[in-house]
Amino acid sequence: MTTPAARLRPVDDRGDAERAALARLYDIDLAEDPGDLELYVALARRTGGPIVELAAGTGRLAVPLAAAGYDVVGVDRDPEMLARARAAAGRAGGAVPGRLELIEADLLDWRPPGGPRFRLAILALNSILLLGTRTAQRAAVRAMAELLAPGGLAVVDAWQPDADDLGRFDGRLVLEYVRRDEATGRDVTKTAAAWHDATRAAVTLTAIWDEAAPGEAPIRWTRTDRLRLVTADELGGFAEDAGLVVETIAGDYGLGPIGPGSDRAILVAVRPGGA
């Protein structure tokens, strides 16, 4: 069973120590590159800056976009995620810390002073699925539209499970990986279980991380996320409702056509009025 759990970020209310651990484990989850950065760099070349990334997490995209020379604002409501993003920007050095502004806020509510000004707005790697209702998902796309200058692009990336995926989401526990956390020297074992609720187009994911140095008792961390699945047609409808013009809904990070078997829907939509 393959789930998107490794490509999601924790957004629930937890203690500081637990949030810090989950932010660190999120980066371990994403040690295997999902392959989407090249798309955003290409779109940044097309549009120029500034760029806003909603649900920016630990800076996986925001930091390299700043390193590529763009002014970037990253918005996330998890302070531990943002702390790791700041540390990553510091390690990148040069002009990166000055080009990257990180803001702790809810993506549905945050608006910058001075009104719409961004040329590219990003909601990457399944973050829209964590907004647990159709209403919230529509509101997220509307928020992106309200951040864009005329001619700016909104990009949303959402996982598209197939029937085989959903049929396996029956609560069985599956080993996802065993990886070494270089920061702590511990081995991290991740297992996960998923349940599909067809009546609500929802998937509930529970992830379990056990980490330990050789010969030590493991420390266990858990997280449960409820995802609201979104179809390609819904993404297009959200964009149109927000006043955007759909440029494409692609099926991969090369912006190839979506079709049967595509495991992603990538919306690219433009705010009208540009030159």
KEKE-3310 file (N, C-alpha, C; in steps of 0.2 Angstrom, whole numbers, plus 5000, padded with zeros to 4 digits):
npx = (5004:5003:5003:5000:5005:5018:5020:5014:5010:5010:4996:4989:4984:4997:5009:5024:5036:5031:5027:5039:5046:5038:5039:5053:5052:5044:5053:5062:5053:5052:5064:5066:5065:5051:5050:5045:5050:5057:5047:5041:5052:5053:5041:5042:5053:5045:5035:5042:5046:5037:5035:5023:5021:5009:5006:5019:5028:5043:5051:5055:5052:5052:5064:5074:5069:5070:5084:5086:5085:5073:5061:5052:5038:5034:5020:5014:5005:5011:5023:5035:5038:5041:5052:5061:5062:5068:5080:5085:5086:5096:5106:5108:5113:5121:5111:5099:5092:5088:5079:5069:5054:5046:5030:5019:5004:4986:4983:4970:4966:4977:4982:4992:4999:4995:4989:4985:4999:5008:5017:5017:5008:5008:5002:5007:5010:4999:4994:4981:4973:4972:4964:4949:4936:4925:4921:4932:4943:4939:4939:4953:4958:4952:4958:4971:4969:4966:4978:4986:4994:4987:4988:4996:5000:4992:4995:4991:4993:4987:4985:4979:4971:4970:4957:4963:4972:4963:4955:4964:4965:4960:4963:4974:4990:5005:5022:5032:5045:5062:5074:5088:5090:5100:5102:5100:5106:5098:5088:5074:5058:5045:5027:5011:4993:4978:4961:4947:4933:4921:4908:4911:4921:4934:4949:4957:4972:4984:4999:5014:5029:5043:5058:5075:5091:5103:5100:5093:5077:5063:5057:5041:5031:5015:5003:4987:4979:4965:4960:4952:4948:4950:4944:4950:4941:4935:4945:4947:4934:4935:4945:4938:4927:4934:4937:4948:4957:4958:4972:4979:4975:4986:4993:5005:5022:5029:5019:5012:4997:4982:4975:4967:4975:4984:4992:4992:4984:4987:4984:4985:4982:4977:4977:4966:4970:4983:4997)
npy = (4994:5011:5027:5044:5049:5052:5064:5074:5087:5090:5098:5099:5103:5102:5098:5108:5100:5088:5094:5098:5086:5080:5089:5087:5074:5075:5080:5069:5060:5066:5064:5056:5063:5071:5077:5089:5101:5106:5110:5121:5130:5132:5138:5150:5156:5159:5168:5177:5185:5193:5177:5167:5154:5144:5134:5131:5124:5116:5123:5116:5119:5133:5138:5134:5141:5154:5154:5153:5166:5173:5183:5177:5173:5163:5154:5147:5138:5131:5133:5126:5119:5131:5135:5126:5129:5142:5138:5131:5140:5148:5139:5138:5151:5166:5177:5171:5171:5184:5185:5177:5177:5172:5167:5165:5159:5156:5149:5152:5164:5173:5189:5199:5216:5230:5224:5213:5205:5196:5185:5172:5159:5146:5130:5116:5098:5090:5098:5104:5094:5092:5101:5099:5100:5103:5116:5123:5119:5126:5139:5140:5141:5152:5161:5161:5166:5179:5184:5186:5196:5204:5193:5184:5167:5153:5138:5122:5106:5090:5074:5059:5046:5029:5016:5004:5009:5014:5003:4996:5003:4999:4999:4991:4988:4994:4993:5007:5013:5012:5022:5032:5045:5058:5068:5064:5052:5041:5027:5027:5020:5019:5016:5014:5016:5016:5022:5021:5032:5031:5038:5051:5055:5053:5050:5043:5044:5036:5038:5030:5033:5025:5028:5024:5022:5010:4996:5003:5007:5011:5027:5033:5041:5047:5051:5057:5060:5067:5067:5076:5070:5077:5080:5082:5089:5096:5104:5113:5119:5125:5135:5142:5147:5156:5166:5164:5159:5144:5137:5125:5108:5097:5080:5077:5081:5087:5093:5086:5079:5075:5060:5043:5034:5043:5050:5062:5078:5093:5109:5123:5140:5156:5173:5184:5199:5202:5209)
npz = (5000:4995:5002:5003:5014:5018:5012:5017:5029:5047:5054:5066:5083:5095:5108:5110:5109:5103:5091:5086:5084:5074:5064:5061:5057:5046:5037:5036:5030:5017:5012:5001:4986:4979:4967:4962:4962:4951:4942:4949:4949:4935:4932:4940:4933:4922:4926:4935:4951:4965:4975:4983:4994:5001:5015:5018:5025:5030:5021:5010:4996:4996:5001:4990:4980:4984:4984:4970:4966:4968:4977:4990:5000:5013:5020:5034:5047:5057:5069:5072:5060:5053:5060:5056:5042:5043:5048:5037:5027:5033:5032:5019:5016:5009:4999:5003:5016:5016:5006:5009:5017:5031:5038:5051:5050:5046:5031:5025:5030:5029:5022:5013:5018:5008:4997:4983:4975:4971:4959:4957:4965:4976:4981:4987:4984:4990:5000:4999:5002:5015:5020:5026:5021:5007:5006:5013:5004:4992:4997:4999:4986:4982:4991:4986:4973:4977:4982:4970:4958:4943:4929:4936:4942:4949:4957:4961:4968:4969:4975:4966:4970:4963:4960:4964:4974:4983:4987:4995:5006:5020:5033:5036:5042:5036:5032:5029:5027:5033:5039:5042:5054:5052:5060:5073:5074:5075:5070:5060:5059:5049:5050:5043:5042:5032:5029:5019:5016:5006:5006:5010:5002:5008:5016:5029:5038:5047:5054:5061:5069:5074:5083:5086:5094:5090:5100:5110:5118:5108:5104:5101:5089:5084:5071:5065:5051:5042:5026:5013:4998:4981:4965:4948:4941:4951:4956:4945:4945:4957:4954:4944:4951:4959:4950:4942:4927:4920:4915:4913:4918:4923:4923:4928:4934:4923:4917:4908:4899:4909:4913:4913:4925:4929:4943:4949:4950:4943:4945:4935:4935:4929:4935:4928:4917:4915:4906)
capx = (5000:5007:4999:5003:5006:5025:5020:5009:5013:5006:4993:4985:4987:5001:5014:5030:5040:5029:5027:5046:5047:5034:5042:5059:5051:5042:5059:5064:5048:5053:5071:5065:5062:5045:5052:5041:5054:5059:5041:5040:5057:5051:5035:5045:5056:5040:5032:5046:5043:5038:5031:5020:5019:5005:5008:5026:5031:5050:5055:5057:5052:5053:5072:5078:5066:5074:5091:5086:5085:5066:5058:5047:5035:5031:5015:5012:5003:5015:5029:5041:5040:5044:5059:5066:5063:5072:5087:5087:5088:5102:5112:5109:5117:5121:5106:5093:5088:5085:5074:5063:5050:5041:5025:5015:4997:4982:4983:4964:4965:4982:4982:4998:4998:4996:4985:4988:5006:5012:5016:5016:5006:5009:4999:5010:5011:4993:4992:4974:4969:4972:4958:4945:4930:4925:4921:4938:4947:4937:4942:4960:4960:4950:4964:4977:4967:4966:4985:4989:4993:4985:4993:4999:4998:4990:4997:4989:4995:4983:4985:4973:4972:4965:4953:4967:4974:4957:4953:4969:4964:4956:4965:4980:4996:5010:5029:5033:5052:5067:5079:5093:5090:5107:5103:5100:5109:5093:5085:5067:5054:5038:5022:5005:4987:4973:4954:4944:4926:4918:4903:4913:4927:4939:4954:4960:4978:4987:5006:5017:5036:5047:5065:5079:5098:5104:5100:5089:5070:5061:5052:5035:5027:5010:4999:4982:4976:4959:4960:4946:4950:4948:4945:4953:4936:4933:4950:4945:4928:4937:4948:4934:4924:4938:4939:4954:4956:4961:4977:4979:4976:4990:4994:5012:5026:5031:5013:5009:4990:4980:4971:4967:4981:4987:4991:4991:4981:4991:4980:4989:4977:4980:4972:4965:4971:4990:4999)
capy = (5000:5017:5032:5051:5052:5055:5070:5079:5091:5090:5104:5099:5106:5098:5102:5110:5094:5084:5097:5098:5080:5079:5093:5084:5067:5077:5080:5062:5057:5069:5062:5054:5069:5070:5078:5094:5108:5109:5113:5128:5134:5134:5143:5156:5159:5162:5174:5182:5186:5188:5171:5165:5147:5143:5128:5131:5118:5116:5126:5112:5123:5140:5140:5134:5146:5160:5153:5154:5173:5175:5185:5172:5173:5156:5155:5141:5139:5127:5137:5121:5119:5137:5136:5122:5133:5147:5135:5129:5146:5150:5135:5140:5157:5171:5181:5167:5173:5191:5184:5173:5179:5166:5170:5160:5161:5151:5151:5154:5170:5178:5193:5204:5223:5232:5220:5207:5208:5190:5183:5165:5157:5138:5126:5110:5092:5087:5102:5105:5088:5093:5106:5094:5101:5106:5123:5125:5119:5131:5145:5141:5143:5159:5165:5161:5171:5186:5186:5187:5202:5202:5189:5179:5160:5149:5131:5117:5099:5086:5067:5056:5039:5025:5011:4999:5012:5015:4997:4994:5008:4996:4999:4986:4992:4993:4996:5012:5014:5012:5027:5035:5052:5060:5074:5061:5046:5036:5024:5028:5015:5022:5011:5018:5013:5021:5020:5025:5033:5033:5042:5057:5056:5055:5045:5044:5041:5036:5036:5029:5033:5022:5029:5022:5020:5002:4993:5007:5006:5016:5032:5032:5047:5046:5057:5055:5065:5066:5070:5076:5070:5082:5078:5087:5094:5101:5109:5117:5123:5130:5140:5147:5151:5162:5171:5162:5156:5138:5136:5118:5103:5092:5074:5075:5088:5089:5096:5081:5078:5071:5055:5037:5032:5049:5049:5068:5083:5099:5115:5130:5145:5163:5179:5189:5206:5204:5211)
capz = (5000:4995:5004:5002:5021:5018:5008:5020:5035:5052:5056:5071:5089:5099:5112:5106:5108:5098:5084:5084:5082:5068:5059:5059:5054:5040:5032:5034:5025:5011:5010:4994:4982:4975:4960:4959:4962:4944:4939:4951:4946:4928:4932:4942:4927:4917:4929:4939:4958:4971:4975:4989:4995:5006:5018:5016:5029:5032:5016:5004:4990:4997:5001:4984:4975:4986:4981:4963:4965:4969:4983:4992:5006:5015:5025:5037:5054:5062:5071:5072:5053:5050:5063:5052:5036:5044:5049:5031:5024:5036:5030:5012:5016:5004:5000:5004:5021:5015:5000:5011:5023:5034:5041:5054:5049:5043:5024:5023:5032:5028:5016:5014:5017:5001:4992:4978:4972:4969:4952:4957:4971:4976:4986:4984:4987:4994:5006:4999:5004:5023:5021:5027:5018:5000:5007:5014:4998:4988:5000:4998:4980:4982:4994:4981:4968:4980:4983:4964:4954:4936:4925:4940:4942:4955:4956:4966:4967:4973:4974:4963:4971:4959:4963:4968:4980:4988:4989:5000:5012:5024:5040:5036:5044:5031:5033:5023:5027:5038:5037:5047:5055:5053:5065:5080:5074:5077:5065:5060:5056:5049:5047:5042:5040:5029:5029:5014:5017:5000:5006:5011:4998:5013:5018:5036:5038:5054:5053:5067:5068:5080:5082:5092:5092:5091:5107:5114:5117:5103:5105:5096:5088:5079:5069:5061:5046:5038:5019:5009:4991:4977:4958:4944:4939:4956:4956:4939:4947:4962:4951:4940:4956:4962:4945:4938:4921:4920:4909:4912:4924:4921:4926:4931:4935:4917:4914:4903:4900:4914:4910:4917:4928:4932:4951:4952:4946:4945:4942:4934:4933:4929:4936:4921:4917:4914:4899)
cpx = (5004:5002:5003:5005:5013:5025:5015:5012:5008:5003:4989:4988:4990:5005:5020:5034:5038:5028:5034:5048:5044:5037:5049:5057:5048:5048:5062:5059:5050:5061:5071:5061:5056:5045:5048:5044:5055:5053:5040:5046:5056:5046:5038:5049:5051:5037:5036:5043:5039:5033:5029:5019:5015:5006:5015:5030:5038:5054:5057:5057:5054:5060:5075:5075:5069:5081:5092:5086:5078:5065:5052:5045:5032:5026:5014:5010:5007:5022:5036:5043:5043:5051:5064:5067:5068:5080:5089:5089:5094:5108:5113:5113:5116:5115:5099:5089:5085:5079:5068:5060:5045:5036:5020:5008:4993:4981:4976:4963:4970:4981:4988:4996:4999:4992:4988:4994:5010:5011:5015:5014:5005:5006:5001:5008:5005:4991:4984:4970:4968:4966:4952:4938:4930:4925:4928:4943:4945:4940:4949:4962:4958:4956:4970:4975:4968:4974:4989:4988:4990:4990:4997:4996:4997:4992:4995:4990:4991:4984:4979:4974:4967:4961:4957:4969:4968:4955:4958:4968:4959:4958:4971:4986:5002:5017:5030:5041:5056:5072:5082:5092:5097:5108:5103:5104:5104:5090:5077:5063:5047:5033:5016:4999:4982:4966:4951:4936:4923:4912:4905:4919:4933:4943:4957:4966:4981:4994:5009:5025:5039:5054:5069:5086:5098:5104:5096:5081:5068:5057:5047:5032:5021:5006:4993:4979:4970:4960:4954:4949:4947:4949:4948:4947:4934:4939:4949:4939:4930:4940:4943:4929:4927:4940:4945:4952:4960:4966:4978:4978:4979:4990:5000:5016:5029:5025:5011:5001:4988:4975:4970:4974:4985:4986:4991:4987:4984:4987:4985:4983:4980:4974:4972:4968:4979:4991:4999)
cpy = (5006:5023:5039:5053:5055:5062:5075:5082:5091:5097:5104:5102:5101:5102:5103:5104:5090:5087:5097:5092:5078:5083:5090:5077:5069:5077:5074:5059:5060:5068:5060:5060:5067:5072:5084:5101:5111:5112:5120:5133:5137:5139:5150:5160:5162:5168:5179:5181:5192:5182:5170:5158:5147:5135:5126:5126:5120:5120:5122:5115:5130:5142:5139:5139:5153:5160:5154:5161:5176:5178:5180:5173:5166:5157:5148:5142:5135:5130:5132:5120:5125:5138:5132:5125:5138:5144:5133:5135:5149:5146:5136:5146:5161:5175:5178:5170:5180:5190:5181:5176:5174:5169:5165:5163:5156:5154:5153:5161:5176:5182:5198:5211:5225:5229:5215:5210:5202:5188:5175:5163:5149:5135:5119:5104:5090:5092:5103:5100:5088:5097:5101:5094:5104:5113:5126:5125:5124:5138:5146:5143:5150:5163:5166:5166:5178:5188:5188:5193:5199:5199:5184:5172:5157:5142:5127:5110:5095:5078:5064:5049:5035:5020:5006:5002:5012:5008:4994:4998:5005:4995:4994:4991:4990:4997:5001:5013:5013:5017:5030:5042:5054:5065:5070:5055:5040:5033:5025:5023:5018:5016:5016:5013:5018:5018:5024:5026:5035:5038:5049:5059:5057:5049:5047:5040:5041:5033:5035:5028:5030:5024:5027:5021:5013:5000:4997:5005:5012:5021:5032:5039:5045:5052:5054:5061:5063:5070:5070:5076:5075:5080:5084:5092:5098:5106:5115:5122:5128:5136:5145:5151:5157:5167:5170:5159:5150:5137:5129:5114:5097:5086:5072:5082:5090:5093:5092:5081:5073:5066:5049:5035:5037:5049:5056:5073:5090:5105:5120:5134:5152:5168:5183:5196:5208:5206:5205)
cpz = (5000:4997:5003:5009:5022:5015:5011:5026:5040:5053:5062:5077:5093:5103:5107:5105:5103:5091:5082:5081:5075:5063:5056:5055:5047:5035:5031:5029:5018:5009:5003:4990:4978:4968:4957:4959:4955:4941:4942:4949:4939:4928:4935:4937:4922:4920:4933:4946:4959:4970:4982:4989:5001:5008:5016:5019:5031:5026:5011:4998:4991:4997:4994:4979:4977:4983:4974:4961:4966:4976:4985:4999:5007:5021:5028:5045:5059:5063:5071:5064:5051:5054:5058:5045:5037:5045:5042:5027:5026:5033:5022:5011:5010:5005:5002:5010:5020:5010:5003:5017:5025:5039:5044:5054:5046:5036:5022:5025:5030:5022:5018:5014:5010:4995:4988:4975:4970:4962:4952:4964:4971:4982:4984:4987:4992:4999:5005:5002:5012:5025:5021:5024:5011:5001:5008:5008:4993:4991:4999:4991:4979:4985:4990:4976:4971:4982:4976:4961:4947:4932:4930:4940:4948:4953:4962:4964:4971:4970:4971:4964:4966:4963:4967:4975:4986:4991:4995:5006:5016:5031:5041:5038:5039:5033:5027:5022:5033:5036:5043:5048:5056:5058:5072:5080:5075:5070:5066:5056:5056:5046:5047:5040:5037:5029:5024:5016:5010:5000:5007:5007:5002:5014:5024:5036:5045:5052:5060:5065:5075:5078:5088:5089:5093:5098:5112:5113:5113:5107:5100:5096:5083:5077:5065:5057:5043:5032:5016:5001:4987:4970:4954:4942:4945:4957:4950:4941:4952:4959:4947:4945:4959:4957:4941:4932:4921:4914:4908:4918:4921:4925:4929:4931:4929:4913:4908:4904:4905:4910:4915:4919:4931:4940:4954:4947:4948:4941:4941:4931:4933:4931:4930:4923:4916:4907:4894)
residu = (MET:THR:THR:PRO:ALA:ALA:ARG:LEU:ARG:PRO:VAL:ASP:ASP:ARG:GLY:ASP:ALA:GLU:ARG:ALA:ALA:LEU:ALA:ARG:LEU:TYR:ASP:ILE:ASP:LEU:ALA:GLU:ASP:PRO:GLY:ASP:LEU:GLU:LEU:TYR:VAL:ALA:LEU:ALA:ARG:ARG:THR:GLY:GLY:PRO:ILE:VAL:GLU:LEU:ALA:ALA:GLY:THR:GLY:ARG:LEU:ALA:VAL:PRO:LEU:ALA:ALA:ALA:GLY:TYR:ASP:VAL:VAL:GLY:VAL:ASP:ARG:ASP:PRO:GLU:MET:LEU:ALA:ARG:ALA:ARG:ALA:ALA:ALA:GLY:ARG:ALA:GLY:GLY:ALA:VAL:PRO:GLY:ARG:LEU:GLU:LEU:ILE:GLU:ALA:ASP:LEU:LEU:ASP:TRP:ARG:PRO:PRO:GLY:GLY:PRO:ARG:PHE:ARG:LEU:ALA:ILE:LEU:ALA:LEU:ASN:SER:ILE:LEU:LEU:LEU:GLY:THR:ARG:THR:ALA:GLN:ARG:ALA:ALA:VAL:ARG:ALA:MET:ALA:GLU:LEU:LEU:ALA:PRO:GLY:GLY:LEU:ALA:VAL:VAL:ASP:ALA:TRP:GLN:PRO:ASP:ALA:ASP:ASP:LEU:GLY:ARG:PHE:ASP:GLY:ARG:LEU:VAL:LEU:GLU:TYR:VAL:ARG:ARG:ASP:GLU:ALA:THR:GLY:ARG:ASP:VAL:THR:LYS:THR:ALA:ALA:ALA:TRP:HIS:ASP:ALA:THR:ARG:ALA:ALA:VAL:THR:LEU:THR:ALA:ILE:TRP:ASP:GLU:ALA:ALA:PRO:GLY:GLU:ALA:PRO:ILE:ARG:TRP:THR:ARG:THR:ASP:ARG:LEU:ARG:LEU:VAL:THR:ALA:ASP:GLU:LEU:GLY:GLY:PHE:ALA:GLU:ASP:ALA:GLY:LEU:VAL:VAL:GLU:THR:ILE:ALA:GLY:ASP:TYR:GLY:LEU:GLY:PRO:ILE:GLY:PRO:GLY:SER:ASP:ARG:ALA:ILE:LEU:VAL:ALA:VAL:ARG:PRO:GLY:GLY:ALA)
# end
